[in-house]
Amino acid sequence: MPAPSPANSRPGGADALPRCAVCGTGSRQPPFRPDPPEQAPDLDLRPGEPVRSTMARWLQQCPNCGYAAPNIGRAHPAAAQAVLAAPFRALMADASYPALARRFLAWSHVLEETGALHAAAEASLQAAWVADDLSRPDLARTWRLEAVALWRSGPPLDAEQTVRVVDALRRAEAWDDAEATAAALAKSNPPEAVAQVLALERRLIGAGDSGRHTVASALPPPARRPHVAHQRIAGRGEPFFARLKRWFRGG
């Protein structure tokens, strides 16, 4: 998923010290306004640099109750109950997980408890990205599989979402599930750009390759164009991969 939208806070402004919507604690939470990525995203749509290295600023977290969100000044009505419950408290106390990963898992937990299953899957996948960066393949695999379970538990997935499920399964080395999911998607006559990404995924699965690959590997841009894939290029009414393909081709 692309980087979250920045929270509405400004240094020195009236909302510079946001209050947690769950417990009311005020804390300093610097705003996050990312520059456009200058490199192509990964196949799972993790953004390229320089946004790739800014994950520590994607979410705010209350220092008192642990509630995490893009803007902790806002919360679903059921969020407080989720944050106060034993599973959330146990997650916050689990020092075996990297602190930044726990922040994304905390957000995923709240989203899951409030019924936003696809958004919860995105947050779990982002925790896996943290594990990737810290060379913790065991945790990355676990959190990718959790993301897949959440995606599949939510509303029906479209072709673009399903190819990301395939990527998560491949990265988690769930080869049989990855190939079966890819084969089923291929039979559904997906859009051309999705089909190109899916073809790359199937080649990687066949080769037992669980590594990171970028969208540019499937949809290579002309040499005259930079590898750029920013959130804003996914405009309304046009699928993300199709938009990427058109953009990379210069038209």
N, C-alpha and C positions, 0 to 999 in steps of 0.2 A: 504494500500500500504506500502511496506517496506521503510525504511528511505532513503531519497534521496542520490545520490552519492555526495561525498564531492566536494566542489568547489576547483579550482586549485589556492589556495593561501597558501603561506608559511610564517610564521613569519620571518620578516627580509629580505625576498626575494624580487625580482624585482616586484612581483605582490602582495606584502603584503598589499598595499593600493589600492584595486580595484576601478576603476571608473565606475560609473553607466552607462550602455549602453543607457539609456534613456535620462538623463540630463547631464551626464559628471561629476557629483560630486564625488570626492574621499572620501572614508570613510574606517575606520578600520572594517574589517569583519573577525573574527577569523575562521580558517578552522574547518571543522567537519569531523572527521574520527572515526566512531563508532566502538566499539568492537562488536563481535558477540553476539546476544541475548542468554541468558542462560535459558530463559523460552519460552514456546510455544506462538505463536501469538494468538490473538483473532480470532473469526470466520470471522471477516472482514479484517483480516491480519494485524491489528495493531501489531507491533512487541512487543515481551516480553522484560522484563528488561535484561540488563540495558539500552537498546536503547529506551525503552518506555518513559523514563523520560528525554529524551534529545531533545524534540520537539522544544524547544526555539532556538536550533542551527541548525535545518534542513534547514531553509531559511535565506538568507541575505535580508536586506531591506535598500534601499537608504534613508538616513535621510532627504534628500531634497524633492524629488518628490514622495517618497513612493513606488516606484517600488520594488517588492519582487520577488525573484527567488532563486533557489539553488545557482546560481552564477549571481549576478547582473551585472557582466561585459559582459554578453551576453543577447541578446534580439531579439525576432522576429521583423522583419521590421515594423509590425503593432502595436508593444507594446507601442510605444511612443504615438500614437493617443489614445489608450485605457487609458493610464495613465493620459493624459491631459484632458480627457472627464469628463463631469459633474458626471456621475454615480460613477466613480472611486474616484473622489474628495469627493463626499458625503460619500462614504464608509470610507475613511480615516478620515473623520471628525465625524463619528458616535461613540461617546464615550460610548454608551450603549453596545457596543460589547467589549469583552476583547481584549486588545492590541495584544496578540499573535494570537488570532483567526482572527483578522483583517488582520494580515500578510498572513495567509493562504488564506483568502477570497480575498485578493488583488491579489495573485498569481492565484487563481481560475478565477478571473474576467479577467485577462490578457489572460489566456489560452483559456477561452471561446470566447473572442473577436477575438482571432487569429485562432479559429476553432479547437483547440485541446480539444474536448468536454470530452473525457474519462479522460484525464489528469486533466481537470478542475474538474471533479467529484471527483477524488482522493483528490485534494486540499480542496474541500468543505467537504469531509468526515473527513479530518484531522482537519479542524476547529471544526467539531463535537466532535472529540476526546478531543480537548482543553476544549470545553464546558463540556464534561463528567468529566474531571479532576477538574473543577471549580464548579461542582454540579449545572449546568445550563441545566436541561433537556429540557426546552423550546427551547433554542437555539440549543441544540444538535439535537432535533427532526427536527427543521426547516432545518438545514444544511444537515442532512441525506436525507431528502426529496428532497432538491435541488440537492444533489449528484445523487439520483435516476433519477431525471428528466434529468440531464446532460448525465448520462450513456445511457438512453433510446433515447436521441436525437442524439447520435453519431452513429458510425458504429454498425452493428449487434454484439451482445454480445455472447461470447462462454459460455459453461456450468460453468466454474469456475467463470467468471465474473457475471453470472446470480445468482449464489448462494450467492454472496456478495450483490447483489441487494436485495435478499430475506432477508438477515441479516439486511441490512439497514432499510428495511420496518418493520421488526419485532421490531428492536430497537426503531423505531419511532412510534410503536403501530399502524401501518397501517395494521391491522390484515387481512382484506378481501383481500387487494392487495397482501400482503405477501403470504397468502395461495394460492391464484389463480396463482401467479407467481411460487410458489414452485410446485404446482400440474402440471402446464404446463411443467416445467423442468423435473419432474419425468417421464412424459410420453415420453420424448425425449431419454430415455435410456442413461443417462449420464455415464461417467466413474465411476468405482466402488468407488473410493475415494470420488468423488464429491457426489455420491449417499449416502454415509455414512454421510457426512456433512449435506446433504439435509434432510436426515431422522431425524437427531437431530434438525434441524431448524423446521421441521414440528411438532415434539413433543413439542418444546418450544412454537410455535405459538398456538398449541392446548391448552396449559396450560396457555396462556396469560402471558408468561414470556418474558419481554422486556430487561432483564439484559444481562450483559457481560458474554460470555462463550468463552472458548479457543478451538482451533483446537484439542488439546489433549483430549477434552471431546468427540469428534467424532472419532478420530483416536488415541486412547490411546497407548503410547509407553510401552514397557516392563519395569518392575521396574528397570532393570539394566541400562537402558538408561536415560540420562538427557532429560529434555524438551528443545530441542533446535530447532529453526527454523530460519535460517539466510538467507538473501537474496541470498547468493551464492549457496544455495542448489537447487534453482530453475533453473536448468541448461537448456541449449537449447535442444529442441526436446522432453522434458518430461514435462507434465502438472504439475503445482505447487502442487496440492493436491496429485497427484500420487507420486510425489517425496517425499512429507512429509510422506505419508503412508509407502513407502519403507524404508525411513530413520528411522522412529520411530520403525519399525519392525526389524531394525538392518541388513538390507541387500538390 
